[in-house]
Amino acid sequence: MSSPLLLVVAAACMIAAGVWSRSAKRLQKVAARAESEFGRTADATTVARSAFRKDVHSAVLYWVLALCSGLGAFLDGDTSWLFVLVLIPVVVSVVFGRDFVRDTRLAEGRLALERRAEEVLSQEDLAPKRWAERLAPETVPDISGFEIGRLYHPGTGMMAGDFYDVYRVAPTRVAAVIGDVTGHGIDPSITAFQAKYLLRVFLRQFRDPAQALEELNAQMSQADRGEEMISLCVVVFDTEASTVRYASAGHPPAWMWHAKDVQPLRATGPLLLLDPAGTYHSRELRLDSGDVVLLYTDGLSEARSGDEQFGEERIASVLRRDPGAEPGVLVKSLLDTARDFASQAITDDIAIVAMRRA
């Protein structure tokens, strides 16, 4: 043996050749399966076939190096001529080089498509959250003279129809709105979005919230919305007149802590979209310092323990028990109480807003 080192090199090259050969064998099966499923000219077939050829090329290269090194270890004299055999895989590279470059470009294109698909999927995952933030924002504006608590609990559906809003409609008037569109999915969410922002316009146009509801109902009823309906409650706080004026379109009764008692703010008209000519009226109550108005959607009152619902009276009891609690604490306490009551996870969307006059 003229060179034991070459024998070690030969053994290492044989191991590498075996690895590449096994990989090429698997890729051959993948390419055959891709051709049978997608056709010979499909991109997936082309990429698989290109990967197979590259692994075959690597295997041939290492087998040739193993042969040259092994023979060189046992032959005497100058054995450098043996490495002329390396020209075999070199010729293969030259012959198929153009195909390799083309297939690489194809792989780059597929990578770009996959990256784009991942971005789209990421946006699809993010879209419901972004949409929910428009309907039930995590923050509401600071409004002088009021303490505000709000909470949104998403249900099991991807898109929700629950929404709320708090904003000034005039220097001395503040509106609090809560609503719920029947159904789940993108269509109720779009309807909720339209109702929320159209109502902003009408509450600035009409001083009476009942007039704003009538105009909202008339405008939104012009489009065909299938069986969609909207329950909605509007409360307008007038700090100059020290009053609360409210109108409710079939919404579950809001509750108001006033004069050391809790009183309901019940519906003053039908659900929106039920009757294009539906009429609504408003009611006015006195607003004192420390008074609290509590708004919520039916996901809260309809939390169930067996056949029994959490109900409106339990909601009123939570407010009655501690009317001095901070509004943010109050809304969380309500949700926690409903969860403790429910015998299983609450799957419906829940929106809660509490406002206290300072």
BELLIN-V834685 format. One line per field, one symbol per residue. burial: b if it has 24 or more other ideal C-beta (glycine too) atoms within 12 Angstrom, else e. Layout:
burial = ???
This chain:
burial = eeeeebeebbeebbebbeebbebbeebeebbeebeeeeeeeebbbbbbbbbbbbbbbbbbbbbbbbbbbbbbbeeeeeeeebeebbeebeeeeeeeeeebeebeebeeeeeeeeeeeeeeeeeeeeebeebbebbbbeebeebeebbbbbbbbbbeeebbbbbbbbbbbeeebbbbbbbbbbbbeeebbbbbbbbbbbbbebbeebebbbbbbbbbbeebbeeebeebbbbbbbbbbbbeeebbbbbbbbbbbbbbbbeeebbbbebbbbbbbbeeebebebbbbebeeebbbbbbbbbbbbbeeeeebbbbebbbebbeeebebebeebbebbbebbeebbeeebebbbbbbbbbbe
